[in-house]
C-alpha cells in the first residue's frame, strides 16, 4: 500500500508539471480596467452627500435632502473607513490617463480626503464641537426653506423627513461631547437656540403658501417637535456640560501644517507662514497710517479711524446701505471692464436669520444646481434687545466704508460673481464648496479670490478720491492677517482666546465684539489664515502670468479665467494657468 501511494504521488507531481506548463503557454489574464476619474468623482460626491446631506444641499447635491447627519460613534467609524477606501481607489487611477483639469482635481480630492480623515480620526471634532450638530440642523433646513430647488410641497416633505433625525442627532451629541472647549460649547448652544426659533417661527412663515392643509400641519408639527427636542437638549447641556467645559481645541503645529497641506495644498512650515504674516501686517499698518494722514495729517491714524467707524447706518438701516454699496460696485466693475457680468443676475440683500451669527455672508446659488436659484447677501444687524452702547459698537463694523469693502468681498466682484462663473467650471470638484466651517474646506481659492477683489477694486480706482475707503480696506486686510497669526498662535498653544482678541483690537483696530468673534473663530477654524494666504498667492500668480504673457496680458481675461477655474487651492490655479510651474506659491 505504501508503494502504491508513492506511485500515485509521483503521478500527481507529473500531472501538476504539465498543468503548470500549460498555464505558462496560455495568454495572461487581461488587467482589471482602470476606473474612470469622472466615475470616481460621482462616487466621491455621493459618499459626501450621504454622510453630510445638510452641507451637500448647499452645493446643489439634493439626493439626501430628507435625511440628517448621523454622528454616532459607529457611523463616524464607518465613515472613516469609507474615506480610506475612496483614497485607495483614487490612488489607483493613473495620472497620465487624465486631462490637465482632471489631474488638478485628482490632487485636490486627495487633499480633501486627507482633510476629512484629519478631522474625523485625528482631531475628532465630532467629540468636541457642538456647532457641527447645530449646523447640521440649521444649514440643511435653511437651504430647503430658502432655496427654491424644488416645489414648496416637495421641500416641506423633505424637511419633515430630515427633522425625524433630530432626536438621534442630539443623542449622539449627548454621548459624544463630554468635555468640549468652552468657546465651541457656548457658540453651539447659541446656534441650537437659533435653530429652535427658526423651526417654530421661520419655517411656518416660509411655507405659509402651502396649498395642502395636511402637509402644512405635518410640517408645523415636525418643526415644533424637533424644537422641543432641541430645547430639552440645550437645557440639559447648559446644566450638566457647559458649566465645566474646559476641553482643548488646539491641534498643535503638526496638526496645523497637516491641515494647510491637505486643504490648501500649502506645504510652507508654520514658522515661515508666521514670518510672512508679521511682515505683511507691518506693511498694511503702514498703508493704514498713510491713508489716515491723507485724510487729516494733523491727527493720529486711530483718531481718524474712530471718526470713520462712527459713520454707520442706524439699526434697521444696514440692509438698505448694503444694497446701495452693491449697486455702486457693480457699476464700477462694468465701467472698468474688470469682469463681463452675465445679464439678468441679481443678488437679494437681506437681514441674516437668527442662527447666522456672522457679520455678513454670501449665500450664492450653488454652481451645480441645474437651475440657478436666488442668491442672498445676508447682513447681521444689531439686536433690538442690546443696549445702545452695544448696538453702536456692533454697527461700527458696518460703517459705510467698511460695508462697501465687505460687499466687494462677498458680492461684487467677490463670492457671488465667482459662483456665477463656476457654473461652467470643468468637471464637478471645483464647482462645490466641499464643506462649511467647522468642516474641511479649501478657502485660499474661494476666500483668497474675494479678499483679492477688495484690494483690486481700490487699486483700479474705486473711490480713489476718498482715502477712507483705503483705510477700511487696509483694516480688512489687517483682520485677515491677524487671522493667520491668531490661528497659528492659538493652535500651537502660545496664546489664549483673550490674547488673540487683543491682537484684533490693537492691530486690526476692530471694535471689541467683532475682535472677540474673530478670535473665537480660530478655535474651530484653525486654517482661517487661508483668506490672507490666498490673496498673497493670487497677487503672485497675477504677476507671474502677466510676466509670461507680456503685452498680451488682459486683466479681465485673467479674472475670468481664475473664476472659471472654480474653487481650488492656488496651487491648482497656478498649474492651470502656468502648466508645470515650480515657482513658490508664497514669498
C-alpha positions in Angstrom: 0.0 0.0 0.0 2.8 2.4 0.8 4.4 1.6 -2.6 1.1 2.4 -4.4 0.9 5.7 -2.5 4.4 6.7 -3.8 3.4 5.9 -7.4 0.3 7.9 -7.2 2.2 10.8 -5.5 4.7 10.8 -8.3 1.9 10.7 -10.9 0.4 13.7 -9.2 3.6 15.7 -9.4 4.0 14.9 -13.1 0.4 16.0 -13.8 0.9 19.2 -11.9 4.0 19.9 -14.0 2.0 19.5 -17.2 -0.7 21.8 -15.8 2.0 24.4 -15.0 3.5 24.2 -18.5 0.0 24.6 -20.0 -0.6 27.6 -17.8 2.6 29.2 -18.9 1.6 28.8 -22.6 -1.9 30.3 -22.0 -2.5 34.1 -22.6 -2.1 36.2 -19.4 -5.4 37.4 -18.0 -6.4 40.9 -19.0 -5.6 43.6 -16.4 -8.5 45.0 -14.5 -9.9 48.1 -16.2 -8.8 51.4 -14.7 -11.6 53.3 -13.1 -12.6 56.5 -15.0 -12.0 59.6 -13.0 -15.5 61.1 -13.6 -17.0 57.8 -12.3 -14.8 58.1 -9.2 -15.9 61.7 -8.7 -19.5 60.7 -8.8 -18.8 58.1 -6.1 -16.9 60.6 -4.0 -19.7 63.1 -4.2 -22.4 60.5 -3.4 -20.4 59.5 -0.3 -20.0 63.1 0.7 -23.8 63.8 0.2 -24.9 60.7 2.1 -22.7 61.4 5.1 -23.2 65.2 5.1 -26.5 65.8 3.4 -27.0 69.3 5.0 -23.8 70.6 3.6 -24.3 68.8 0.3 -27.6 70.5 -0.2 -25.8 73.9 -0.2 -23.7 72.5 -3.0 -26.6 71.6 -5.2 -26.5 67.9 -4.3 -30.0 67.0 -3.2 -30.3 63.3 -3.3 -30.3 63.0 0.5 -32.2 66.2 1.4 -34.7 64.3 3.5 -32.0 62.8 5.9 -30.0 64.2 8.7 -26.3 63.6 9.5 -25.5 60.5 11.7 -22.8 61.4 14.1 -23.0 58.3 16.3 -19.6 56.8 17.0 -20.3 53.7 14.9 -21.4 55.8 11.9 -18.2 58.0 12.2 -16.0 55.0 12.4 -17.7 53.6 9.3 -17.2 56.9 7.5 -13.5 56.9 8.3 -13.2 53.5 6.6 -15.1 54.8 3.6 -12.9 57.8 3.2 -9.8 55.5 3.4 -11.4 53.2 0.7 -12.0 56.2 -1.5 -8.4 57.2 -1.1 -7.2 53.8 -2.2 -9.5 54.0 -5.3 -8.2 57.4 -6.1 -4.5 56.5 -5.9 -5.2 53.6 -8.3 -6.2 56.0 -11.1 -3.0 56.8 -13.1 -2.3 60.5 -13.7 -1.0 60.0 -17.2 -4.5 58.9 -18.3 -6.1 62.2 -17.1 -6.7 65.5 -18.7 -4.9 68.6 -17.2 -8.2 69.6 -15.4 -8.6 66.1 -14.1 -5.0 65.9 -12.8 -5.6 69.1 -10.9 -8.9 67.7 -9.5 -7.1 64.4 -8.6 -4.7 66.3 -6.4 -7.5 68.4 -4.8 -9.6 65.4 -3.9 -6.6 63.6 -2.5 -6.1 66.5 -0.1 -9.8 66.7 0.8 -9.8 63.0 1.8 -6.7 63.6 3.9 -8.5 66.6 5.5 -11.6 64.7 6.4 -9.5 61.9 7.9 -7.7 64.5 10.0 -11.0 66.0 11.1 -12.7 62.7 12.0 -9.9 60.4 13.0 -7.1 62.6 14.4 -8.7 65.8 15.6 -12.1 64.1 16.3 -14.1 67.3 16.2 -17.3 65.3 16.4 -16.4 64.7 20.1 -15.6 68.4 20.7 -17.7 70.7 18.7 -21.4 71.2 19.3 -21.5 73.6 16.4 -21.3 70.6 14.0 -24.5 69.2 15.3 -26.3 72.6 15.3 -25.2 73.4 11.8 -26.4 70.1 10.5 -30.0 71.1 11.5 -29.9 74.8 10.7 -28.0 74.6 7.4 -30.0 71.7 6.0 -33.4 73.1 6.9 -32.4 76.7 5.9 -31.4 75.6 2.5 -34.7 73.8 1.9 -36.6 76.8 3.4 -35.0 79.5 1.3 -33.5 77.9 -1.9 -36.3 77.1 -4.4 -34.6 74.0 -5.7 -37.9 72.1 -5.8 -41.6 72.8 -5.4 -42.6 74.0 -2.0 -44.5 70.9 -1.1 -41.6 68.7 -2.0 -39.2 70.8 0.1 -41.6 70.8 3.0 -41.8 67.0 2.9 -38.0 66.8 2.9 -37.8 69.0 5.9 -40.2 66.7 7.7 -38.1 63.7 6.8 -34.9 65.5 8.0 -36.4 66.6 11.3 -37.2 62.9 12.2 -33.4 62.5 12.7 -33.1 65.4 15.2 -33.5 63.2 18.4 -30.9 60.7 17.2 -28.5 63.6 16.3 -28.9 65.2 19.7 -28.5 61.9 21.4 -25.2 61.4 19.6 -24.1 64.9 20.7 -25.0 64.0 24.3 -22.9 60.8 24.2 -20.0 62.1 22.2 -19.5 65.6 23.7 -18.5 65.2 27.3 -15.7 67.8 27.7 -15.9 70.3 24.9 -13.8 73.5 24.6 -15.8 76.3 26.3 -16.0 78.5 23.2 -17.3 75.8 21.0 -19.9 74.8 23.6 -21.1 78.4 24.0 -21.4 79.0 20.3 -23.0 75.7 19.7 -25.7 76.5 22.3 -26.4 79.8 20.7 -26.7 78.1 17.3 -29.1 75.5 18.6 -31.3 78.1 20.2 -31.4 79.9 16.9 -32.3 76.7 15.1 -35.1 76.1 17.5 -36.5 79.5 16.8 -36.1 79.0 13.1 -38.2 75.8 13.2 -41.1 77.3 15.1 -41.2 80.7 13.6 -39.4 81.0 10.2 -40.3 77.6 8.7 -44.1 78.1 9.0 -43.7 81.6 7.5 -41.6 80.3 4.6 -44.3 77.7 3.8 -47.3 79.7 4.6 -48.5 79.3 1.0 -48.7 75.5 1.0 -52.0 74.5 -0.5 -52.3 71.2 1.3 -53.5 71.8 4.9 -52.4 68.3 6.0 -48.9 68.9 4.6 -48.7 72.3 6.3 -49.9 70.8 9.6 -47.4 68.0 9.4 -44.5 70.5 8.7 -45.5 72.7 11.7 -45.9 69.7 14.0 -42.5 68.3 12.9 -40.8 71.7 13.5 -42.4 72.0 16.9 -41.4 68.5 18.0 -37.8 69.0 16.8 -37.6 72.4 18.5 -38.8 70.9 21.8 -36.1 68.2 21.5 -33.5 70.9 20.9 -34.8 73.0 23.8 -34.6 69.9 26.1 -31.1 69.1 25.0 -29.9 72.7 25.5 -31.4 72.9 28.9 -29.6 69.7 30.0 -26.4 70.7 28.3 -26.4 74.1 30.0 -26.8 72.3 33.3 -24.5 69.3 33.0 -21.8 70.1 30.4 -21.4 73.8 29.8 -20.5 74.9 33.3 -17.4 72.7 33.4 -16.5 72.8 29.7 -12.7 73.1 29.5 -11.6 70.8 26.7 -8.6 71.6 24.5 -9.2 72.9 21.0 -5.6 73.2 19.9 -4.4 70.9 17.0 -0.7 71.7 17.5 1.9 72.8 15.0 2.0 69.4 13.2 -1.8 69.3 13.0 -1.9 72.9 11.7 0.6 72.2 9.0 -1.2 69.0 8.1 -4.5 70.9 7.6 -2.9 73.6 5.5 -1.2 70.9 3.4 -4.4 68.9 2.9 -7.0 71.6 2.5 -4.9 74.3 0.8 -2.0 72.3 -0.8 0.3 74.7 1.1 3.4 72.9 2.5 5.0 76.1 3.9 6.2 75.4 7.5 4.3 77.3 10.2 7.3 79.5 11.3 7.6 80.7 7.7 3.8 81.4 7.5 4.1 83.4 10.7 7.0 85.4 9.4 5.1 86.2 6.2 2.1 87.3 8.3 4.2 89.6 10.5 5.9 91.1 7.5 2.6 91.9 5.8 1.0 93.1 9.0 3.6 95.8 9.2 3.1 96.7 5.5 -0.7 97.0 5.9 -0.3 99.0 9.1 1.8 101.5 7.1 -0.8 101.7 4.4 -3.5 102.3 7.0 -1.5 105.1 8.6 -0.6 106.6 5.2 -4.3 106.7 4.2 -5.2 108.3 7.5 -2.6 111.1 7.0 -4.2 111.8 3.7 -7.5 112.3 5.4 -6.0 114.5 8.2 -2.3 114.8 8.6 -2.7 116.6 12.0 -4.3 113.7 13.8 -3.3 110.2 14.6 -4.5 107.3 12.4 -6.7 105.9 15.2 -8.3 109.2 15.8 -9.2 109.4 12.1 -10.4 105.8 12.2 -12.7 106.5 15.1 -14.5 109.1 13.0 -14.7 106.6 10.2 -16.3 104.0 12.5 -19.0 106.5 13.6 -20.3 107.0 10.1 -22.6 103.9 10.1 -26.3 103.3 9.4 -28.7 103.2 12.3 -30.1 99.8 13.4 -32.5 98.8 10.7 -30.7 100.7 8.0 -27.8 98.3 7.4 -29.5 96.2 4.7 -30.5 99.2 2.5 -27.0 100.6 2.9 -25.6 97.3 1.8 -27.8 97.3 -1.3 -26.5 100.8 -2.3 -23.0 99.6 -1.9 -23.6 96.5 -4.1 -25.1 98.7 -6.8 -22.2 101.2 -6.8 -19.6 98.4 -7.0 -21.4 96.7 -9.9 -21.5 100.0 -11.9 -17.7 100.3 -11.4 -17.0 96.7 -12.5 -18.9 97.3 -15.7 -17.3 100.7 -16.4 -13.8 99.4 -15.9 -14.5 96.1 -17.7 -12.9 94.2 -14.8 -15.3 91.3 -15.4 -18.0 90.6 -18.0 -21.1 90.3 -15.8 -23.8 87.9 -17.1 -27.2 89.6 -17.8 -30.2 89.2 -15.6 -28.3 88.3 -12.5 -29.1 89.9 -9.2 -28.4 89.4 -5.5 -31.0 89.6 -2.8 -29.7 91.7 0.1 -31.4 90.6 3.3 -31.2 90.5 7.1 -29.5 87.4 8.4 -31.6 84.7 10.0 -31.1 84.4 13.8 -28.9 81.3 13.6 -26.5 83.0 11.2 -24.0 84.5 13.7 -21.6 86.1 11.3 -21.4 89.8 10.4 -22.1 89.3 6.7 -22.2 86.3 4.4 -23.0 85.4 0.8 -25.3 82.5 0.1 -24.9 82.0 -3.6 -26.8 79.7 -5.9 -24.7 76.6 -5.9 -22.9 76.1 -9.3 -24.1 72.5 -9.5 -27.8 73.5 -9.3 -29.4 72.5 -12.6 -31.4 75.8 -12.5 -30.0 78.7 -10.6 -31.9 79.9 -7.5 -32.0 83.2 -5.7 -28.7 84.3 -4.1 -28.7 86.1 -0.8 -26.2 88.5 0.8 -27.0 88.3 4.5 -26.3 91.1 6.9 -26.5 90.7 10.7 -27.9 93.9 12.2 -27.6 94.9 15.8 -30.1 93.1 18.0 -33.1 95.0 19.4 -32.5 93.7 22.9 -29.0 95.1 23.1 -28.4 98.4 24.9 -27.4 101.5 22.9 -23.7 101.2 23.5 -23.6 97.6 22.4 -25.6 98.3 19.3 -23.3 101.1 18.4 -20.2 99.0 18.9 -21.6 96.3 16.6 -22.8 98.8 13.9 -19.3 100.4 13.7 -18.3 97.4 11.7 -20.8 98.5 9.1 -19.6 102.0 8.7 -20.3 103.0 5.1 -16.6 102.5 4.0 -16.1 99.1 5.5 -19.6 97.9 4.4 -18.6 98.7 0.8 -15.4 96.7 1.2 -17.3 93.8 2.7 -19.8 94.0 -0.3 -16.9 93.8 -2.7 -15.7 90.6 -0.9 -19.0 88.9 -0.6 -20.8 90.0 -3.8 -19.2 92.3 -6.4 -16.8 91.0 -7.8 -16.2 88.5 -4.9 -18.0 85.4 -3.9 -21.2 85.9 -5.8 -19.6 86.7 -9.2 -17.2 83.8 -8.6 -20.1 81.4 -8.1 -21.7 82.6 -11.4 -18.6 81.8 -13.4 -18.2 78.5 -11.6 -21.4 77.2 -13.3 -19.1 76.5 -16.3 -16.1 75.2 -14.5 -14.9 71.8 -16.0 -15.9 68.7 -14.0 -17.6 68.9 -10.6 -14.8 69.1 -8.0 -14.1 72.8 -8.4 -17.8 73.7 -8.6 -18.5 72.8 -5.0 -17.8 74.2 -1.5 -16.8 70.9 -0.1 -17.6 71.9 3.4 -18.7 74.7 5.7 -17.0 75.6 8.9 -16.1 73.8 11.0 -15.6 71.2 8.3 -12.6 71.0 6.0 -12.8 73.4 3.1 -10.3 75.0 0.7 -10.6 78.7 1.4 -7.5 80.0 -0.2 -9.0 79.8 -3.7 -12.5 80.8 -2.6 -11.9 83.5 0.0 -8.5 84.3 -1.4 -10.2 85.5 -4.6 -12.8 87.5 -2.6 -10.1 89.1 -0.4 -8.1 89.9 -3.6 -11.2 91.5 -5.0 -11.4 94.0 -2.2 -7.9 95.3 -2.8 -8.1 95.1 -6.6 -11.2 97.3 -6.8 -9.4 100.1 -5.0 -6.2 99.6 -6.9 -8.3 100.0 -10.1 -9.5 103.4 -8.8 -12.8 102.8 -7.0 -13.5 105.8 -4.7 -9.9 107.0 -5.3 -10.8 110.5 -4.1 -11.7 109.3 -0.6 -8.8 107.6 1.3 -11.2 106.4 4.0 -12.1 103.5 1.7 -8.4 102.6 1.6 -8.3 102.8 5.4 -11.3 100.4 5.5 -9.7 98.0 3.0 -6.4 98.1 4.9 -8.4 97.3 8.1 -10.0 94.3 6.4 -6.5 93.2 5.3 -5.2 93.6 8.8 -8.0 91.4 10.1 -7.2 88.6 7.6 -3.5 88.7 8.5 -4.4 88.7 12.2 -6.5 85.6 11.4 -3.4 83.8 10.2 -1.4 84.8 13.3 -4.3 84.1 15.7 -4.8 80.6 14.2 -1.2 79.8 14.5 -0.5 81.2 18.0 -3.7 79.8 19.5 -3.4 76.3 18.0 0.3 76.0 18.9 -0.6 76.9 22.5 1.2 80.2 22.6 -2.0 82.4 23.1 -5.4 82.2 24.7 -8.6 83.5 23.0 -8.3 86.7 25.1 -4.8 87.4 23.8 -5.9 86.8 20.2 -8.9 89.2 20.7 -6.4 91.8 21.9 -4.4 91.3 18.7 -7.5 92.1 16.6 -8.4 95.1 18.7 -4.9 96.6 18.7 -3.5 95.7 15.3 -6.7 95.4 13.1 -8.5 98.1 15.0 -11.7 96.1 15.4 -14.4 97.0 17.9 -14.3 94.7 20.9 -17.4 92.5 20.0 -16.0 91.9 16.5 -12.5 91.3 17.8 -13.8 88.7 20.2 -15.8 86.9 17.4 -12.7 86.8 15.2 -10.5 85.3 18.0 -13.1 82.7 18.8 -13.4 81.6 15.2 -9.8 80.3 15.3 -10.8 77.7 17.8 -12.9 75.8 15.3 -11.4 77.1 12.0 -7.6 76.7 12.5 -6.8 77.5 8.9 -8.8 80.7 8.5 -5.5 82.3 7.6 -6.3 80.9 4.1 -8.1 84.2 3.3 -4.8 86.1 3.6 -2.6 83.4 2.1 -5.0 83.0 -0.8 -4.8 86.7 -1.6 -1.0 86.7 -1.4 -0.8 83.8 -3.8 -3.3 85.4 -6.1 -1.2 88.6 -6.4 1.9 86.5 -7.0 0.1 84.4 -9.6 -1.2 87.5 -11.4 2.3 89.0 -11.6 3.7 85.7 -12.9 1.0 85.3 -15.5 1.5 88.9 -16.6 5.2 88.4 -16.9 4.6 85.2 -19.0 2.1 86.8 -21.3 3.7 90.2 -21.7 1.8 92.7 -23.8 -1.0 90.1 -24.4 -1.9 90.1 -20.7 -5.5 91.3 -20.1 -6.8 91.8 -16.5 -10.4 91.0 -17.4 -9.3 87.7 -19.0 -7.2 86.8 -16.0 -10.1 87.4 -13.7 -12.5 85.4 -15.8 -10.0 82.5 -16.1 -9.5 82.4 -12.4 -13.2 82.4 -11.6 -13.9 80.0 -14.5 -11.4 77.6 -13.0 -13.6 77.4 -9.9 -12.8 77.0 -6.2 -9.4 75.5 -5.8 -6.3 76.0 -3.8 -3.9 78.4 -5.6 -1.6 75.6 -6.5 -4.3 74.3 -8.8 -4.9 77.7 -10.4 -1.2 78.1 -11.0 -1.0 74.7 -12.7 -3.9 75.5 -14.9 -2.6 79.0 -16.0 1.1 78.2 -15.9 1.4 74.4 -16.6 4.4 72.8 -15.0 5.2 75.9 -12.9 7.5 75.1 -10.0 7.7 78.7 -8.7 7.0 79.1 -5.0 3.3 79.7 -4.0 4.3 82.1 -1.2 7.2 84.5 -1.0 
